[in-house]
Amino acid sequence: MALWGGRFSDAPADAVFALSRSVDFDWRLAPYDLRSSLAHLRVLKSSGLLKEDVASQIESAIRELIDEVAIGKFVAIEDDEDVHSALERGLTEKIGDVGGALRAGRSRNDQVATDLKLFAIDHMMEISQMILELQKSLAAKAAEYGDAPAPGFTHMQHAQPILFGHELAKHIHAFARDLDRIQDWLKRTSVSPLGSGAFAGSGLGLKPEVTAKDLGFASSSANSIDGVSDRDFVAEALFIISMVGVHLSRIGEEWCIWATSEFGWAKVADAYSTGSSIMPQKKNPDMAELARGKSGRLIGNLTGVLAMLKGLPFAYNRDLQEDKEPLFDSIDTLILVLPAVTGMVATTTFDRAKMLAAAPQGFSLATEIADFLVRANVPFASAHEAAGKCVALCEAKKVELHELSDQDFVGVHPQLTPEIRKVLTVEGAIASRTTVGATGGTALAAQLASANSDIKAAEKKLSDQMSSFSAMMGE
């Protein structure tokens, strides 16, 4: 059912209708459109623009449509241009032309902006819930390997020994920032566009602030032009999703490296691996690779929307039809990837012996020599130089640091006494890292305790938010 056309003498050409038609992808906004229609109906009724009996007919029809859409009984058809025209067709099929009375005081411009916000809020909370599950898996795995020494890396080179649980725990904090970003986004997105009309507001004396409260928003748009043209919430949601994707990609990259024969640290569970169609011995960490690959898709959706938005003048422009598919795709993609990565993390086992054996390799204990000298009041620059000379001597002799003789150490620096051997151990190096956020056992235990506490608090807050949103949608 067309929502316009009175001033036109010809119907749209087939090519025009095909290009304009969006119902194939915006139909998923139907539940949110129907809920916002209930809020709009109440304001029309309270403003005296609809009689009681008419409002009751429309409300009954809307509630029937809510149920029918939910079970797939009512769906869009080929002649429907978009979700809004499809649902108005549904109303008029049930109650006749009186169904068109609901259109008073609103436009598809403010309608779709409201629907898309409700959709995005709903699904960003779902994503938050999945991120929390991944955080819990990471925290459990970090605790499991909280006493396992391993080499730490910078520039993909051995750097210093660390506890492997510390390596895993870093991802918890990255996802915590993503959760914070979603919470900040929820605050900024809690502004209702409904009541902005096409772009200038309504002359019917409606109360946008009332519909905003009805729909769970904190406020209504302070500027009706901004209300219909703002898509910051889409771009920002896509940025957040892209950052989550980047963090998932980092996990994917590390898992791929650890699972190689060259490293041989990670044993990815069969349930989270795939094989080869030609090489029967292969066991590939495909979930890690897919997580890494999908991040590019998420970034692409963000850049596409930003490019679309950058030159739009004044109020609503039809270009904004291009905001939905990238958002839908990014949300769908992330909802696919997160559970798979969570399961992969939870079920992977690591080879403690190989990680321990690798921990001191690459002269990773050299910093301990520098720190030893600093504690003896040697300026760090001189201590750093001496430690570097010890490494050079090892390379010349083809030995490891702990294999240098007492004479070798004293020859490099007079204060490198035999006491140096007490710190030239992986265990000693790790245990000395006791500051907040460091890799030592006590510091790691405190870090994980704090992270688990934060996860529980975030779960409680999100549960309350989701319950409130669900109650609003199902009122």
VEXKOL-74632 format. One record per residue (C-alpha): x, y, z; residue number from 1. Coordinates in pm, whole numbers, plus 50000, padded with zeros to 5 digits. Layout:
# VEXKOL-74632
[[X; Y; Z]; NUM]
...
# end
This chain:
# VEXKOL-74632
[[50000; 50000; 50000]; 1]
[[50155; 50331; 49889]; 2]
[[50176; 50601; 50155]; 3]
[[50194; 50878; 49897]; 4]
[[50082; 50950; 49539]; 5]
[[49791; 51193; 49545]; 6]
[[49972; 51458; 49347]; 7]
[[50116; 51214; 49091]; 8]
[[49943; 51127; 48763]; 9]
[[50154; 50818; 48699]; 10]
[[50258; 50530; 48918]; 11]
[[50631; 50478; 48966]; 12]
[[50809; 50302; 48683]; 13]
[[50901; 49942; 48758]; 14]
[[51269; 50033; 48783]; 15]
[[51191; 50316; 49024]; 16]
[[50979; 50094; 49247]; 17]
[[51246; 49822; 49243]; 18]
[[51515; 50070; 49350]; 19]
[[51293; 50233; 49612]; 20]
[[51166; 49909; 49762]; 21]
[[51326; 49833; 50097]; 22]
[[51081; 49592; 50257]; 23]
[[51304; 49295; 50178]; 24]
[[51549; 49415; 50442]; 25]
[[51361; 49661; 50661]; 26]
[[51086; 49410; 50742]; 27]
[[51284; 49312; 51050]; 28]
[[51189; 49652; 51193]; 29]
[[50823; 49546; 51200]; 30]
[[50800; 49461; 51575]; 31]
[[50956; 49795; 51665]; 32]
[[50736; 49984; 51419]; 33]
[[50425; 49829; 51570]; 34]
[[50537; 49914; 51923]; 35]
[[50610; 50275; 51828]; 36]
[[50270; 50284; 51658]; 37]
[[50105; 50199; 51990]; 38]
[[50286; 50491; 52156]; 39]
[[50185; 50724; 51872]; 40]
[[49825; 50604; 51890]; 41]
[[49807; 50690; 52260]; 42]
[[49922; 51046; 52195]; 43]
[[49674; 51089; 51911]; 44]
[[49400; 50967; 52143]; 45]
[[49506; 51179; 52443]; 46]
[[49528; 51486; 52217]; 47]
[[49166; 51439; 52109]; 48]
[[49257; 51368; 51748]; 49]
[[49105; 51020; 51754]; 50]
[[48774; 50922; 51901]; 51]
[[48767; 50649; 52161]; 52]
[[48600; 50391; 51938]; 53]
[[48840; 50456; 51647]; 54]
[[49145; 50440; 51873]; 55]
[[49020; 50111; 52019]; 56]
[[48975; 49961; 51671]; 57]
[[49326; 50065; 51570]; 58]
[[49480; 49938; 51893]; 59]
[[49313; 49600; 51859]; 60]
[[49435; 49572; 51501]; 61]
[[49791; 49670; 51597]; 62]
[[49797; 49408; 51873]; 63]
[[49671; 49145; 51630]; 64]
[[49947; 49243; 51389]; 65]
[[50208; 49217; 51664]; 66]
[[50107; 48856; 51724]; 67]
[[50076; 48774; 51354]; 68]
[[50414; 48924; 51265]; 69]
[[50575; 48733; 51551]; 70]
[[50457; 48396; 51418]; 71]
[[50497; 48482; 51050]; 72]
[[50125; 48488; 50976]; 73]
[[50141; 48843; 50844]; 74]
[[50429; 48917; 50607]; 75]
[[50521; 49170; 50341]; 76]
[[50412; 49114; 49982]; 77]
[[50557; 49221; 49646]; 78]
[[50347; 49537; 49626]; 79]
[[50470; 49669; 49963]; 80]
[[50732; 49942; 49931]; 81]
[[50864; 49926; 50286]; 82]
[[50783; 49799; 50634]; 83]
[[50564; 50101; 50706]; 84]
[[50343; 50061; 50400]; 85]
[[50318; 49686; 50462]; 86]
[[50195; 49736; 50818]; 87]
[[49949; 50008; 50718]; 88]
[[49816; 49763; 50460]; 89]
[[49772; 49515; 50743]; 90]
[[49576; 49769; 50946]; 91]
[[49345; 49865; 50664]; 92]
[[49284; 49502; 50573]; 93]
[[49160; 49451; 50928]; 94]
[[48961; 49769; 50992]; 95]
[[48931; 49952; 50661]; 96]
[[49031; 50308; 50579]; 97]
[[49017; 50411; 50942]; 98]
[[49355; 50239; 50978]; 99]
[[49505; 50529; 50784]; 100]
[[49416; 50764; 51071]; 101]
[[49727; 50644; 51255]; 102]
[[49945; 50827; 51005]; 103]
[[49841; 51170; 51139]; 104]
[[50125; 51366; 51298]; 105]
[[50408; 51137; 51192]; 106]
[[50614; 51066; 50885]; 107]
[[50813; 50771; 50766]; 108]
[[51114; 50993; 50840]; 109]
[[51066; 51005; 51216]; 110]
[[50905; 50662; 51215]; 111]
[[51202; 50478; 51064]; 112]
[[51454; 50666; 51278]; 113]
[[51262; 50557; 51588]; 114]
[[51227; 50198; 51470]; 115]
[[51596; 50172; 51385]; 116]
[[51696; 50310; 51724]; 117]
[[51477; 50057; 51903]; 118]
[[51617; 49776; 51689]; 119]
[[51975; 49888; 51752]; 120]
[[51923; 49926; 52127]; 121]
[[51772; 49578; 52148]; 122]
[[52055; 49413; 51955]; 123]
[[52343; 49608; 52109]; 124]
[[52225; 49478; 52447]; 125]
[[52219; 49126; 52303]; 126]
[[52577; 49178; 52183]; 127]
[[52673; 49300; 52531]; 128]
[[52536; 48980; 52679]; 129]
[[52748; 48773; 52440]; 130]
[[53059; 48978; 52515]; 131]
[[53009; 48910; 52886]; 132]
[[52996; 48536; 52814]; 133]
[[53324; 48564; 52625]; 134]
[[53477; 48760; 52911]; 135]
[[53378; 48485; 53153]; 136]
[[53540; 48222; 52930]; 137]
[[53858; 48430; 52909]; 138]
[[53863; 48485; 53287]; 139]
[[53819; 48112; 53351]; 140]
[[54095; 48022; 53104]; 141]
[[54325; 48289; 53249]; 142]
[[54270; 48148; 53597]; 143]
[[54336; 47795; 53471]; 144]
[[54675; 47905; 53338]; 145]
[[54739; 48163; 53608]; 146]
[[55049; 47972; 53725]; 147]
[[55188; 47877; 53383]; 148]
[[55507; 48062; 53277]; 149]
[[55540; 48151; 52911]; 150]
[[55737; 48393; 52699]; 151]
[[55579; 48730; 52644]; 152]
[[55620; 48896; 52306]; 153]
[[55668; 49241; 52158]; 154]
[[55731; 49281; 51785]; 155]
[[55663; 48905; 51765]; 156]
[[55997; 48850; 51943]; 157]
[[56059; 48701; 52287]; 158]
[[56053; 48989; 52535]; 159]
[[56012; 48889; 52902]; 160]
[[55868; 48588; 53084]; 161]
[[55508; 48623; 53193]; 162]
[[55229; 48409; 53332]; 163]
[[55020; 48283; 53043]; 164]
[[54705; 48373; 53235]; 165]
[[54820; 48733; 53218]; 166]
[[54846; 48707; 52840]; 167]
[[54491; 48574; 52815]; 168]
[[54351; 48822; 53066]; 169]
[[54445; 49122; 52852]; 170]
[[54150; 49043; 52626]; 171]
[[53906; 49075; 52917]; 172]
[[54000; 49441; 52948]; 173]
[[53965; 49509; 52575]; 174]
[[53611; 49374; 52581]; 175]
[[53538; 49569; 52900]; 176]
[[53609; 49885; 52702]; 177]
[[53369; 49765; 52433]; 178]
[[53101; 49716; 52698]; 179]
[[53168; 50066; 52831]; 180]
[[53133; 50203; 52480]; 181]
[[52798; 50030; 52440]; 182]
[[52677; 50175; 52770]; 183]
[[52785; 50524; 52660]; 184]
[[52614; 50465; 52326]; 185]
[[52292; 50361; 52500]; 186]
[[52284; 50695; 52682]; 187]
[[52338; 50899; 52366]; 188]
[[52090; 50689; 52169]; 189]
[[51814; 50731; 52426]; 190]
[[51656; 51024; 52239]; 191]
[[51327; 50962; 52059]; 192]
[[51286; 51105; 51706]; 193]
[[50913; 51027; 51706]; 194]
[[50717; 51352; 51679]; 195]
[[50974; 51517; 51452]; 196]
[[50744; 51448; 51156]; 197]
[[50902; 51479; 50814]; 198]
[[51150; 51726; 50961]; 199]
[[50961; 52028; 51101]; 200]
[[50765; 51871; 51385]; 201]
[[50387; 51848; 51399]; 202]
[[50116; 52113; 51392]; 203]
[[49867; 51882; 51563]; 204]
[[49969; 51961; 51919]; 205]
[[50118; 51619; 51991]; 206]
[[50358; 51551; 52278]; 207]
[[50683; 51390; 52163]; 208]
[[50810; 51376; 52520]; 209]
[[50517; 51150; 52613]; 210]
[[50584; 50901; 52332]; 211]
[[50955; 50911; 52423]; 212]
[[50877; 50804; 52778]; 213]
[[50632; 50539; 52656]; 214]
[[50908; 50386; 52440]; 215]
[[51170; 50392; 52714]; 216]
[[51372; 50683; 52579]; 217]
[[51521; 50937; 52818]; 218]
[[51407; 51234; 52609]; 219]
[[51270; 51344; 52274]; 220]
[[51464; 51522; 52000]; 221]
[[51544; 51882; 52085]; 222]
[[51558; 51966; 51713]; 223]
[[51318; 51797; 51471]; 224]
[[51556; 51830; 51176]; 225]
[[51827; 51654; 51371]; 226]
[[51568; 51402; 51488]; 227]
[[51506; 51267; 51137]; 228]
[[51853; 51317; 50988]; 229]
[[52077; 51198; 51273]; 230]
[[52240; 50863; 51208]; 231]
[[52529; 50910; 51447]; 232]
[[52384; 50623; 51645]; 233]
[[52421; 50394; 51343]; 234]
[[52777; 50501; 51269]; 235]
[[52877; 50478; 51633]; 236]
[[52718; 50135; 51672]; 237]
[[52911; 50021; 51364]; 238]
[[53231; 50161; 51514]; 239]
[[53174; 49977; 51841]; 240]
[[53098; 49657; 51652]; 241]
[[53413; 49710; 51445]; 242]
[[53620; 49747; 51762]; 243]
[[53471; 49427; 51900]; 244]
[[53562; 49267; 51567]; 245]
[[53919; 49395; 51593]; 246]
[[53948; 49251; 51944]; 247]
[[53810; 48919; 51822]; 248]
[[54056; 48931; 51533]; 249]
[[54346; 48967; 51774]; 250]
[[54229; 48655; 51957]; 251]
[[54194; 48478; 51624]; 252]
[[54546; 48572; 51518]; 253]
[[54699; 48455; 51846]; 254]
[[54508; 48127; 51841]; 255]
[[54624; 48063; 51483]; 256]
[[54987; 48122; 51583]; 257]
[[54969; 47913; 51900]; 258]
[[54807; 47626; 51712]; 259]
[[55087; 47600; 51452]; 260]
[[55328; 47306; 51460]; 261]
[[55609; 47558; 51507]; 262]
[[55459; 47683; 51833]; 263]
[[55255; 47381; 51931]; 264]
[[55113; 47554; 52238]; 265]
[[54739; 47539; 52168]; 266]
[[54523; 47234; 52114]; 267]
[[54195; 47361; 51974]; 268]
[[53904; 47129; 52048]; 269]
[[53778; 46920; 51758]; 270]
[[53435; 47078; 51793]; 271]
[[53587; 47417; 51710]; 272]
[[53815; 47300; 51428]; 273]
[[53768; 47187; 51070]; 274]
[[53954; 46956; 50833]; 275]
[[54076; 46952; 50475]; 276]
[[53898; 46804; 50177]; 277]
[[54226; 46670; 50039]; 278]
[[54469; 46640; 50333]; 279]
[[54326; 46396; 50587]; 280]
[[54573; 46490; 50861]; 281]
[[54472; 46856; 50874]; 282]
[[54306; 47014; 51176]; 283]
[[54253; 47382; 51112]; 284]
[[54163; 47655; 51365]; 285]
[[53899; 47791; 51129]; 286]
[[53694; 47965; 51397]; 287]
[[53999; 48176; 51478]; 288]
[[54054; 48249; 51111]; 289]
[[53690; 48339; 51051]; 290]
[[53693; 48575; 51351]; 291]
[[54000; 48739; 51202]; 292]
[[53845; 48758; 50856]; 293]
[[53502; 48886; 50960]; 294]
[[53659; 49191; 51124]; 295]
[[53734; 49330; 50777]; 296]
[[53367; 49301; 50687]; 297]
[[53267; 49492; 51000]; 298]
[[53515; 49769; 50928]; 299]
[[53388; 49785; 50569]; 300]
[[53031; 49838; 50684]; 301]
[[53143; 50124; 50907]; 302]
[[53336; 50300; 50632]; 303]
[[53050; 50254; 50386]; 304]
[[52801; 50425; 50617]; 305]
[[53041; 50708; 50701]; 306]
[[53097; 50769; 50330]; 307]
[[52720; 50775; 50273]; 308]
[[52660; 51020; 50558]; 309]
[[52939; 51266; 50490]; 310]
[[52763; 51484; 50231]; 311]
[[52395; 51483; 50326]; 312]
[[52250; 51837; 50344]; 313]
[[51966; 51977; 50554]; 314]
[[51716; 51721; 50681]; 315]
[[51617; 51371; 50565]; 316]
[[51760; 51239; 50238]; 317]
[[51678; 50908; 50072]; 318]
[[52045; 50813; 50095]; 319]
[[51960; 50716; 50453]; 320]
[[51793; 50403; 50320]; 321]
[[52153; 50276; 50302]; 322]
[[52198; 50286; 50680]; 323]
[[52010; 49964; 50755]; 324]
[[52172; 49682; 50562]; 325]
[[52525; 49755; 50691]; 326]
[[52395; 49777; 51048]; 327]
[[52190; 49460; 51013]; 328]
[[52483; 49276; 50855]; 329]
[[52733; 49384; 51121]; 330]
[[52499; 49286; 51403]; 331]
[[52420; 48952; 51242]; 332]
[[52789; 48884; 51179]; 333]
[[52894; 48961; 51534]; 334]
[[52613; 48752; 51679]; 335]
[[52745; 48461; 51471]; 336]
[[53111; 48508; 51563]; 337]
[[53093; 48574; 51938]; 338]
[[52953; 48235; 52050]; 339]
[[53199; 48049; 51827]; 340]
[[53499; 48235; 51970]; 341]
[[53364; 48193; 52324]; 342]
[[53340; 47818; 52274]; 343]
[[53684; 47802; 52116]; 344]
[[53840; 47987; 52409]; 345]
[[53661; 47774; 52668]; 346]
[[53765; 47441; 52513]; 347]
[[54126; 47510; 52406]; 348]
[[54405; 47353; 52612]; 349]
[[54764; 47475; 52622]; 350]
[[55093; 47286; 52659]; 351]
[[55244; 47407; 52987]; 352]
[[55575; 47227; 52932]; 353]
[[55636; 47386; 52590]; 354]
[[55548; 47733; 52717]; 355]
[[55777; 47694; 53018]; 356]
[[56064; 47568; 52803]; 357]
[[56023; 47865; 52569]; 358]
[[55998; 48125; 52847]; 359]
[[56372; 48196; 52893]; 360]
[[56462; 48167; 52525]; 361]
[[56567; 48467; 52320]; 362]
[[56753; 48612; 52621]; 363]
[[56421; 48715; 52774]; 364]
[[56582; 48748; 53118]; 365]
[[56812; 49032; 53011]; 366]
[[56589; 49292; 53177]; 367]
[[56650; 49114; 53508]; 368]
[[57020; 49195; 53474]; 369]
[[56942; 49563; 53421]; 370]
[[56701; 49568; 53716]; 371]
[[56960; 49391; 53934]; 372]
[[57210; 49669; 53863]; 373]
[[56951; 49942; 53919]; 374]
[[56882; 49796; 54264]; 375]
[[57258; 49832; 54321]; 376]
[[57225; 50205; 54241]; 377]
[[57366; 50181; 53889]; 378]
[[57197; 50434; 53655]; 379]
[[56955; 50254; 53427]; 380]
[[57129; 50371; 53110]; 381]
[[57450; 50204; 53227]; 382]
[[57258; 49900; 53350]; 383]
[[57085; 49867; 53014]; 384]
[[57420; 49886; 52836]; 385]
[[57568; 49618; 53061]; 386]
[[57272; 49385; 53006]; 387]
[[57307; 49429; 52631]; 388]
[[57675; 49338; 52652]; 389]
[[57584; 49022; 52841]; 390]
[[57351; 48927; 52553]; 391]
[[57625; 48999; 52298]; 392]
[[57863; 48780; 52496]; 393]
[[57607; 48500; 52502]; 394]
[[57565; 48523; 52126]; 395]
[[57941; 48505; 52078]; 396]
[[57970; 48204; 52309]; 397]
[[57645; 48048; 52184]; 398]
[[57509; 48011; 52537]; 399]
[[57208; 48140; 52736]; 400]
[[57237; 48411; 53000]; 401]
[[57234; 48174; 53295]; 402]
[[57521; 47982; 53136]; 403]
[[57764; 48275; 53161]; 404]
[[58036; 48228; 53423]; 405]
[[58088; 48448; 53728]; 406]
[[58397; 48586; 53556]; 407]
[[58193; 48669; 53245]; 408]
[[57945; 48871; 53448]; 409]
[[58209; 49063; 53647]; 410]
[[58397; 49128; 53327]; 411]
[[58093; 49304; 53186]; 412]
[[58024; 49508; 53501]; 413]
[[58193; 49491; 53843]; 414]
[[57860; 49488; 54026]; 415]
[[57732; 49181; 53847]; 416]
[[57819; 48959; 54142]; 417]
[[57724; 48589; 54170]; 418]
[[57400; 48709; 54334]; 419]
[[57280; 48780; 53980]; 420]
[[57199; 48413; 53938]; 421]
[[56913; 48441; 54186]; 422]
[[56719; 48661; 53944]; 423]
[[56814; 48480; 53626]; 424]
[[56521; 48242; 53651]; 425]
[[56182; 48253; 53489]; 426]
[[56010; 48203; 53824]; 427]
[[56210; 48482; 53989]; 428]
[[56150; 48722; 53701]; 429]
[[55775; 48666; 53712]; 430]
[[55750; 48676; 54091]; 431]
[[55925; 49014; 54100]; 432]
[[55644; 49175; 53899]; 433]
[[55419; 49268; 54190]; 434]
[[55286; 49611; 54089]; 435]
[[54920; 49665; 54001]; 436]
[[54848; 49519; 53658]; 437]
[[55177; 49328; 53642]; 438]
[[55228; 48963; 53553]; 439]
[[55328; 48833; 53897]; 440]
[[55106; 48573; 54061]; 441]
[[54962; 48799; 54331]; 442]
[[54905; 49083; 54084]; 443]
[[54736; 48850; 53836]; 444]
[[54510; 48705; 54106]; 445]
[[54405; 49057; 54205]; 446]
[[54347; 49148; 53841]; 447]
[[54122; 48848; 53783]; 448]
[[53930; 48906; 54105]; 449]
[[53862; 49265; 54000]; 450]
[[53769; 49158; 53646]; 451]
[[53524; 48895; 53771]; 452]
[[53366; 49152; 54002]; 453]
[[53328; 49396; 53712]; 454]
[[53174; 49124; 53495]; 455]
[[52915; 49045; 53763]; 456]
[[52827; 49413; 53804]; 457]
[[52797; 49456; 53427]; 458]
[[52576; 49147; 53406]; 459]
[[52342; 49286; 53672]; 460]
[[52316; 49625; 53503]; 461]
[[52257; 49471; 53161]; 462]
[[51998; 49230; 53297]; 463]
[[51802; 49523; 53440]; 464]
[[51826; 49713; 53110]; 465]
[[51715; 49416; 52904]; 466]
[[51425; 49344; 53137]; 467]
[[51311; 49705; 53111]; 468]
[[51335; 49701; 52730]; 469]
[[51152; 49368; 52709]; 470]
[[50875; 49499; 52932]; 471]
[[50842; 49807; 52711]; 472]
[[50820; 49599; 52393]; 473]
[[50572; 49352; 52541]; 474]
[[50357; 49592; 52742]; 475]
# end
